[in-house]
């Protein structure tokens, strides 16, 4: 997907958290959910299952107010219930 770019911070966080660029691009292309976060930033998120069978949520925080869209940060969490919107 070429209509977004990665901030330097997001690249550092992907490395630190062992999240691949391919995983982030997949969430950006096909998010299971989009929710509004702090500072009116959009969060693209999708649930994944690790090779060990553990469920996680990848969250990609973006600034959609600029073009191309900027990926601000990326993280992975096991706290799916905390962030997943069911309504």
PyMOL commands that set and color helices and strands:
alter all, ss='L'
color gray80, all
select helices_A, chain A and resi 8-16+21-29+38-40+80-83
alter helices_A, ss='H'
color red, helices_A
select strands_A, chain A and resi 4-6+33-36+42-49+55-63+69-77
alter strands_A, ss='S'
color yellow, strands_A
deselect
rebuild
show_as cartoon
